[in-house]
């Protein structure tokens, strides 16, 4: 599907068709995560805050297990 951006005040907007919104269960209240891989714009429903926090804590624990001694040396 090829889309064009629409002028919205001083910004540009992307209009997403209803079938796509329904398929992804997105409505006007759904927070969206917008990112890029350097060449593409990636738009996806944002994970709930609790899931993001759990992922962050898991990554933090992994880094601490793997690099904890290095972190201690750097802190001195």
Secondary structure, 3 states (H helix, E strand, C coil): CCCCCEEECCEEECCCCHHHHHHHCCCCCCCEEEEECCCCEEEEECCCHHHHHHHHHHHHHHHHHHHHHHHHHHHC
